[in-house]
Amino acid sequence: MKWTVTEKTGLHKRVRKLPEKVQNLLIALKKDMEENGPVRGDWPNFSTLSGGRYHCHLKKGRPTYVAIWEVKNKEIKLIEVIYAGTHEKAHY
């Protein structure tokens, strides 16, 4: 069974302001999570955060872009992307 990946309310508006390359990487990450689940050790700088949250880098360098997501429900396989943007503004 595939995972369902959603975005936090208002995140889509922020994502549209990101560079096109970063937007495409976020789309690829979401598709990867749909197929393989939330633990994405094959993405750059992937790490587990507290409270069932995870993060990885979408683009290294300056600025560095990151994505943060959390598992909302393991039984129905629901993941919510809660942040995508620069590393400096990320709220871990």
N, C-alpha and C positions, 0 to 999 in steps of 0.2 A: 504494500500500500504506500502510495506517495504521501509526502508531507505537504501541507498547505502553508504557503508563505504569504503573509500579509504585511502591510506597512502601517506604521502608527499614523494616526490622523494628522494631516498637515505635512507629513514627510515628503509626499509627492511634490509639493510646491518647492521645497528646499532642493530636492534632487534635480528638478528642472534647471536650477541655477548652476549646477555643477558642470565641469567640462564634459564634453560628449564622451570622451574616452572613459572617464570615471563612471558616467551613467551606464555605459555599455558593460563595464566590469561589474557594476552592481546587478545588472540584469543577469549576467552570467553566474554570479554568486547565488542569486535567488533560484535560478534553474538548477544549479548544483545542489542546493539545499533541498529542493523539492524531490530530487532523485535519491540523494544520499543522506539526508538528515542534517541536523544542526552542527555536528562536530566536523569541522572542515580543516583538518590538520594539513591539507595539501595547499592551502592558501597562505600567502606571505604573512608572517608575524601573527598567526592564529594563536589565540590564547583563551582560556576559560576565565571568566570574571565571576564575581559572587552572584548568588541569586539566580542561577540558571542562565546567565548571560554569557555571550561569547563576542569576540571581536577579531577582526583581521584588517590588514592594510589592503586598500584597493589600488593605491598608487604611492610608491615611495618617492622620496626627494622633498623638495620644497615647493609648495606645501605638500604634506603627506595627507592622503585621504583615507579615512577608515569607515568601516561599517560595524555597527553593534546590533546584535539581535538577541532575542530571548525565546526560550521554549515556553509557550503559554499553556499547552496541554499535551502531555506525552501520550495519553490514551487516544486522542483523536488526531495526533500528529500535527499540531499547530505551532508555527513559528511566526514571530512578529519582528520585523526589522524596525528598530526604534531610533536609529540614528545613522545618517550617512553624511559625511562632510569632512572638514579639516580636522586633523588630530588635535590642534590647539583648542578647538571648541567642544571637543567630545566630553561628555559627562559620564565618566566611568562609574 
